[in-house]
Every structure is written in C-alpha cells, then in structure tokens.
Amino acid sequence: MILFDTNVIIDMSNNPENAAWDIYSKEPAATCGITITELYRGFRNDREKAKIEMLLSGFQIIPIEQNDWKEAGLLIAELRDSGVTVPFQDAIIAYLAIKNNCAVLTSDRHFKLIKACDERLQLMLNI
C-alpha cells in the first residue's frame, strides 16, 4: 500500500499527466485524516472541492487509533532530539506509514529529514 501525501493528491487533481496517476492505478492507494484535513482546508471553490472528493473516493483511509497519538509523539520527540524539526502533520503521516508498513509518495523534503532519523520510513519520491 502507498500512502499518498497531500502535495501529491493536489498535483494529481491539477494535472492528469502527473506520474502519481500510474502508481495510483497499479498499487493500493491510501491516505489519512491529516491529509484529508489539509485538502479540505485548501479548497477555494466548489469545483475544487468536488474534484478532490471524487479523487479521494478511490483511496483507502488509514485510521489513527488512540494509542497512535502517543507513539507519534514519541517519534516527534526522537526527531527533536536528533535536531530535526518538521511540521506536525508530516510527522503524523510518517508515523502512520511506519506503523502500517506503507511507503509515502511525496515531493515534500521534510520526509527525507524524517527518514534520515528513522530508517523504517519508506519513501517514494514524486518529483
């Protein structure tokens, strides 16, 4: 399963030629609540909302369980202790990917920083 980051889903909605579409069609595609929240936060009009909602309907949603908040906090503390600061939402996405043994499809540089501290994180870079 591939966990699609927010920036990839946005790029897919704007560009039917985006290389992520090939991965989406061949691999089980997943996203998570943090990404869904980021997408809804970014809508500028009803057309964009409808486009994203249609795209999201093809994704599995990875849930976050009550204990995951603690474990994600420990990952964030590990990153901090290593001198790495990343946005909260990226750390949560990375944690969920590690927990669910998924690769993250992203073009966000923060995930490279996370991987440098935690080798369990699998990345697929969408450039």
C-alpha positions as CSV (number, residue, x, y, z in Angstrom):
1,M,0.0,0.0,0.0
2,I,1.2,3.5,-0.8
3,L,0.3,6.4,1.4
4,F,-0.2,9.5,-0.8
5,D,0.9,12.8,0.8
6,T,-1.2,15.9,0.4
7,N,1.0,17.6,-2.2
8,V,0.8,14.5,-4.4
9,I,-3.0,14.4,-4.3
10,I,-3.2,18.1,-5.1
11,D,-0.8,17.7,-8.0
12,M,-2.9,14.7,-9.3
13,S,-6.1,16.8,-9.1
14,N,-4.5,19.6,-11.1
15,N,-2.5,17.5,-13.6
16,P,-3.9,14.4,-15.4
17,E,-0.3,13.8,-16.6
18,N,1.2,13.5,-13.1
19,A,3.3,10.4,-12.7
20,A,1.5,9.6,-9.5
21,W,-1.6,8.5,-11.5
22,D,0.4,5.5,-12.8
23,I,1.2,4.5,-9.2
24,Y,-2.4,5.1,-8.2
25,S,-3.6,2.7,-10.9
26,K,-1.2,-0.1,-10.1
27,E,-0.9,0.0,-6.3
28,P,-3.3,0.1,-3.4
29,A,-3.6,3.8,-2.7
30,A,-4.2,5.2,0.8
31,T,-4.4,8.5,2.6
32,C,-5.1,9.5,6.2
33,G,-7.2,12.0,8.1
34,I,-4.4,14.6,8.4
35,T,-4.2,14.7,4.6
36,I,-7.9,14.9,4.2
37,T,-8.0,17.9,6.6
38,E,-5.2,19.6,4.7
39,L,-7.1,19.1,1.5
40,Y,-10.4,20.5,2.8
41,R,-8.6,23.4,4.3
42,G,-7.2,24.3,0.9
43,F,-10.4,24.4,-1.2
44,R,-11.0,27.7,-2.9
45,N,-14.3,26.8,-4.6
46,D,-17.0,24.1,-5.0
47,R,-15.4,22.8,-8.3
48,E,-12.1,22.1,-6.5
49,K,-13.9,20.5,-3.6
50,A,-15.8,18.2,-6.0
51,K,-12.7,17.3,-7.9
52,I,-10.8,16.3,-4.7
53,E,-13.8,14.5,-3.2
54,M,-14.0,12.4,-6.3
55,L,-10.3,11.6,-6.2
56,L,-10.4,10.7,-2.5
57,S,-13.2,8.2,-3.1
58,G,-10.6,5.9,-4.6
59,F,-8.4,5.9,-1.6
60,Q,-8.3,3.7,1.5
61,I,-8.2,5.7,4.6
62,I,-5.7,4.7,7.2
63,P,-7.2,5.4,10.6
64,I,-5.4,6.8,13.6
65,E,-6.1,4.9,16.8
66,Q,-6.0,6.4,20.3
67,N,-2.5,4.9,21.2
68,D,-1.1,6.2,17.9
69,W,-1.1,9.8,19.3
70,K,1.4,8.7,22.0
71,E,3.5,6.8,19.5
72,A,3.6,9.7,17.1
73,G,4.6,12.0,19.9
74,L,7.5,9.7,20.7
75,L,8.6,9.9,17.0
76,I,8.4,13.6,17.1
77,A,10.5,13.7,20.3
78,E,13.0,11.4,18.7
79,L,13.2,13.7,15.7
80,R,13.6,16.8,18.0
81,D,16.4,15.0,20.0
82,S,18.1,14.4,16.6
83,G,17.9,18.1,15.8
84,V,15.1,17.7,13.2
85,T,12.0,19.9,13.2
86,V,9.3,19.1,10.7
87,P,5.6,20.1,10.5
88,F,3.4,18.2,12.9
89,Q,1.2,16.8,10.1
90,D,4.2,15.4,8.2
91,A,5.4,13.6,11.4
92,I,1.9,12.1,11.9
93,I,1.8,10.9,8.2
94,A,5.3,9.4,8.6
95,Y,4.3,7.6,11.8
96,L,1.2,6.1,10.2
97,A,3.3,5.0,7.2
98,I,5.8,3.3,9.5
99,K,3.1,1.7,11.6
100,N,1.2,0.4,8.6
101,N,4.4,-0.6,6.6
102,C,3.5,1.8,3.7
103,A,5.7,3.9,1.6
104,V,4.9,7.6,1.5
105,L,4.6,9.1,-2.0
106,T,5.6,12.7,-1.6
107,S,7.6,15.6,-3.0
108,D,7.9,17.2,0.4
109,R,11.5,17.4,1.6
110,H,10.5,17.0,5.3
111,F,10.1,13.3,4.8
112,K,13.7,12.9,3.8
113,L,14.7,14.5,7.1
114,I,12.4,12.1,9.0
115,K,13.9,9.1,7.1
116,A,17.4,10.2,8.0
117,C,16.4,9.8,11.6
118,D,14.2,6.7,11.3
119,E,15.2,4.2,8.6
120,R,11.8,2.4,9.0
121,L,10.2,5.2,6.9
122,Q,9.8,4.1,3.2
123,L,9.7,6.8,0.7
124,M,8.7,7.1,-3.0
125,L,9.6,10.5,-4.2
126,N,7.3,12.2,-6.7
127,I,9.3,14.9,-8.3
